[in-house]
């Protein structure tokens, strides 16, 4: 261990010039990733593109596998698992980095488009835990896909190019908001009032709903779909604009969707650094965590089990018992973000047991609410082995809880993976303004997460 390494000190104080350059380069790639990938589909497809550049191939395209092979498993373009096949038998277990790639947002309803007083709006239904009042008066963009009846899939992105218009949700002017200002924060803006203003110019020669007719004409001309095609669309309203350096010293990143794409990106990048591992390594990026990990692309689906079964089959040694053994013998970092200490709101945290900017990768032995309800509670033997691995590689790390006892709480995919009887602990990056349209992270913590994930894959 190098002289001067102290995992409790602010990580910025330990870097050499070459490490600083590596840190800033990693964060530039990260900013590009979250700027261009604002939906789970965009994230999954970009990770697959990156993986292909690193030599990964589609698991379904190969008949046999051997140690050192790199494969990916694409689940409906909304979840992906990357595997590097290890030297040891797969039933000895895997080393897993798991994160989610969905983020809080507004989804368009299936019948979203309507005209009111010669204005066209889009009806939305919010996704995940949000403070609804934070989403008004922001420049917003529209991302997603529209699938026509013949199966044609149309990609839609409106509001990201400098030449694009943006859309948004209006708010009541302060001069007329006396009643609104008396409401509780959760009621200042109601869910049904999160309607996106989409247009106001009528189409000449149309007498009824002329503004709506003009909007539909524009959608047909640019994207080639009509109103009924909204029925089979998946369109998401997200903040418009790129991730930016934050702070005069450029030590932080501000961007949308950092919960949990900051862990997804660093997990994938860490996996790309590992070749010919002793045990099979995997980066698992899933959908639907923000609403309970449900559905075919969430962690409660059996798609990951199916992927492991396929790998066994292509290794020529499939059995149900071996699949169960592989899962039970695995070790996992459930890579999800943690709440950073905010000096503006000190009372929600207990200072000895919360996460801080600059103190590195965060470990949560348990999450959950109240009496640890809904939690995975990691074993101390497992935590000890992780400590040893991190300190061997001089990774700065910290431990935390999600706020004071009885203050609130939350959960991750950890408890779902623990059902396989594998060893799991939550780890990730501290975030300020979590679940807000624009979140903030420390560049040093992002770098330490990347380094910590590499240490885990090499040593555990």
N, C-alpha and C positions, 0 to 999 in steps of 0.2 A: 504494500500500500504506500502510495507516494506521501512524502512528508507534507503536512499541511492539510491533508484531506480530513474534513470533519463534516459528516453528513448532516449535522444540525445547522451549519452556517449557511448564510445566503449563497446560493449556487453561483451567482455572478462573480463572487470574489475568488473563485478557484480556477477560472478559465485561463488557459494560455491563449496567445493570439490565434493560433491555428484552431483551437477549439471554438473561439468566438466566431471565426469565419465559418466553421462548420455549422454552428448554431444558427447564424443568420441565414445561411444557405438553406438549411432545413425549413426555416420559417417562411422563406420566400416561396418554396414549393408548397408549403401548407396553405399560405394565403391564396395562391392560385387555385388550389384544390377546393377550398370552401367558397371561393368566389364563383367558380364554374359549376360546382356541384351543390345545388340547393334543394334537391329532392333525393329520396332514397334510390330512385331509378338512375339518376345522373351519377350518384356516388358509386353504385354497384358497377355500372358500365365503365366508369373511369378507372376504378380499381382493376377491373378485368383488362382494360387497355394497358395499364401500367404493368400488370402481371405478365401479359404477353411479351412486353418488351424485356422482361426479366427471364424469359424462357418458359413460362408456364403455358400449358396447353389444356384444352377442355377435357375433363375427365371422361366425358362420353365419347371422345374421339379416339381413345386408346383402348387396346384389348388387354395389354399386360402392363404391369408396373414393377419397378425394381428400386432399390435404395438410390437416392439422389434425384429421382424423377420429381418434377414439379407440375402439379395439376390444379385446376380450379373447378369448382362446382357452382354453376349459375342457377339460382332458384328464382325463376320468373322475372329476371332483371331487377329484383328488389332485395335480394340477399345473396351473398357469395361466400364461399369457403375456399381458401387457398391452402394447399397441402404441399409440404416437402417431405417425401418419403424417407424415413430413417433407416439406419442400419439394423436396429433391433426389431424383433417381431412386433407387429402392430398391436397384438394383444398385451404387450408390456405397457401400453398406454401412450398417450400423446401429450405434447406441450401446447396448450391452447392460449391464444390471445383472442378474446371475444369482445366486440363492441357493437353499438347499434348506429345505424346511419339514417334513421328517421329523426325529425326534429319538429317541435311545435310550430304550427302554421295555421292557415285558413284553407279549407278545402271548398271548392265550388260544389254546390248541391247539384243533383242530377238535372234538375230543371232550374237553372240559375238566372236566366236572362229575363229582365222585365223592364217596362218603361213606366215612369211615373212623372207627371208634369213635364214632359218633354226632356227627361233625363233617363238614360239607360243605366241600370245597375245590375250587379251580379250578387245573387244570394249565396252566402257562405255558411259553413258549419266548422267551428274551430276544432283543431286536432291537438290533443295533448293539453297539458296544464299551462295556461297562459293568464296573464293579467290583461283582460280585454281592452282596458283603457289605453294600454301601451301601443295598440295597433292603429290608432286613428292619427290622421294628419301626417302619415309617413308616405314617402314614395314607395310604391309596391310594384312588384313584378308578377307575372303569371308564367308558371312553368308546368309542363306536363305532357300528356299524350292524349290524343283523340283517336279512337279506333272506329272506323266506319263499318257498316254491316258486312261489307265484302272482305273484312279483315285488314284493310289498309290502315297502317298506323302512322299518324301524323304527329310529329314532335312540335310542340308549341313553346316558344320563349318570347315573351313580350316584356320589355322594360329594362333589359340589361345592356344592350348596345347604346352607345352615346347618342345615336340617331333615333333611338326608340322613344316613343312616349311612355310615361309611367301612368299607373292608376293609383287609387287610394280610397280611404274612408274618411269622410268629413266629420267634423266635430261641431258642437254647438258653440257659438260665439259667447265669450264671457259675459257680454252685456245682457244676454237673455238666459243665463244659466243658473239663476238663483236656486231653482228647485233641484237641478242636477247636482249642484255643488253640495247640497245637503245629504246626498245619498252616500251609502257606504261604497268603498272603492270597488267592491265586487259587483255593484249595481250601477255604477256611473254609466257604463256602456253595457247594454244587454247583448246576449249572443245573437239574437235575431236582428240587432241593429248594426251588425258588422257587414254592411252592404257596400260593395266596392263600386264607386262611380266609374263608369266605363265609356260614356260618350254623351254628347248633347247636340250634335248637328243633325237636323232632319234631312231625309232624302227627298229631293224635289220631285213633285208629282205624286207623292204618296200622302193620302189623307189620314189614315189610321196608323198610329204607332210608327211615325215616319223616322224617328231617331233609331228605334230598334231595327227598322228595315235597313237603315244606313249601316249600322254596326254589322248586321248579318251579311250585307253586301261586301263589306271590307274583309270579314272573316273568310268568306267564300273566295274572294280574289286572292288573298295572301296565303291561306292555309288549305282551302279546298274542302271545307266541311260546312254543314248546315245546322240549323238549330236542333233538330232531332238527334244529331250526333253527340250532343252533350250527354245524352243518356248513357253512352258507353265511353265516357271520357274520365280521365284522372288528372284534374287540373288543380294546382296548388298556388295559393297566393303567399308570396314571401317578400321580405324586404328587398328592394332594388338597390343594386350597387355592389361594389367590390369590398373585400376585406381590406383594412387599412392598418398601418402602423399606428399605435396609440401611445401617447405620452411624448413629451418633448425629447426624451432620450431614446425613443423608438424601442423601448424595452417590452412593449406589450402588443397584442393583436386584438383589434376590434373586428368582429364579423358575425354574420348570421350562422346559426346552426352549429356552433362549436360544441354544444351538447348534442351528440357525442362524437362529432366528426373529428374533433381533435384527437380522440383516442383511436378512432378508426384509421386515420391517416398515419399516425405514429406506429400503430400496430402493423399495418401493411408494410411500411418502410422498414421496420425492424425485421420482419420476416424475409424481406428481400436481401438482408445482410447475411442470412444463414444458408449455408449449403452443406450437404452431406451430414446432417445432424445424427446424433446417436439414436434418438427417438423421433418419430414423425412429429413435425411441427405443423401448426395450423393457425391461420388467421381467419376468424369467423366474424363476418359482418352481417348483422340482421336488421330486420324491419320491425315496426310496430311496438318497440319497447315503450314508447311514450303513452301507449294506450293498453298496456298489460301484456305485451308480447304475444298477442293473439293472432289468429289467421294463419294461412298457409306459409307466409313469409316471416312470421314471428318466431321467437325461440321456442314457443310451446308446440310448434309444428314438429313432425318427425323428419323433416328434410335433412337435418344433420345426421341423424341415425342412418337414413338412407344413403347419404354420401359415404359414410364410414363403411357400410355394407358393400357398396360398390367398389370401394378400394380393396377390401378383403377379397372380393370376387376376382378383381384384376391382378391381385397378388397370388391368386390360385389357391387360397386357403380359407374360403368363406365358411363360417358356421355362425349360427345365432349366438352360441356361447362365447365365441371369440369376439363378436361385436360387443357383447355385454362386458367382457373382461377389458377390452380396449377402453371403453368409456369409464369403467370403474377405476382403472389404473391410471387415468389421465390426471394431469395437473393444469389448472387454468387460472389466468388472470382475467377476471371479468372487468374489462377496461371501460370504466365509466367515470364521468366527471364528478368532482366534489365541489361543495360551496366554499369559496374563498372568504376569509375574514374581511369584512368591510368596515373601515373606521366610521363610516356614516351610520352604521346600524350595529353597534357593538353588543347590544343586549340579547341578540338571538343566539349568540355563540358562548361557549365556555372556553376561555382562551387557551387552556392547556390541551384541549382536545378538538382543535379545529385546524383547517388548512390555511396556509399563508402563501402569498406570492413569493417566488424566489427560493422556496424551501423544497422544491423538487416534486417527484412523483408521490402521490397521495395514496395511502392504503387505508381502507375502511374494513376493520375486522368484521363489522356487522353494519347493516343499514336498517331499514324497517322503520316502524313508528311505535311510539309509546314504549311498551315492554318488548321491543325488538320484533314486533309483529311483522310478518312478511319478509323476514331477514334470512340471509345465509350468514352463519356465524363461523368464521374460519377457525381451524384447529391451530393451537399454538405451535405444534411441531412443524406444521407447514409454514407458518410465519417465520419461524427460526431459520428454516432452510432458505427462504427468500431473502431474509436479512443477510445471511452469509453470502449469497450470490451477489447482491447489490453492493455490499461493501468490498467484495473482491474486485469489482469493476469500478469502484469509487463513484457510485451513483448517489446523488443527493436525494433523500426521501424523507417522508414524514407520515404520521398517522393522524386520523381525524374521525370525528363523528359529524353527522349532518345536523348541526345545531344542538341547542340545549335539549335535555330530556323533556318531553312533553311539548316542545316548541313546534314540532312538525315532523318531518321525516320524508323518506322516499325509498324506492327500491330499484333494482337492476335485474339483469338476467341471471345473476349469480345463483339464486335459490333454485332456478329451473335446472341449471346444469348440475347443481349439487344433488339433485334427485337421482342422477346416475351413480351416485356414491363416489364421485371424483372429488379431489381436493380443489376448492375454489376460494378465492378472496377477491374483493373489489379493489381496484386500483385505477388511478387516472390522474387527470390534470385539474387543478383548482380553477374555478371560473367565477368571475364577478358578473352580476346582472344575469344570472342563469335563467333561461327560458324567456328572457326579453328578446325583442327583435334583433338587438345588437348586443352581443356578449363580449366579455373581455378576458383574455388569458395572458399569462406571462410567457415570453419567448424562452426564458431559461427553463421553466417548468415543462414546456413542450419538448425541449431538447433532452431534459433529464428523463422524461417518460420514454422517449425513443431509446435512450441509452439503457434505461431500466428494462425495457422489453427485450432488448438484445441480450442483456445479462441473464434474464429469465430463460430465454430460449437456449442459451449456451450451457447454463449451469444446472438447471433443475432436473 
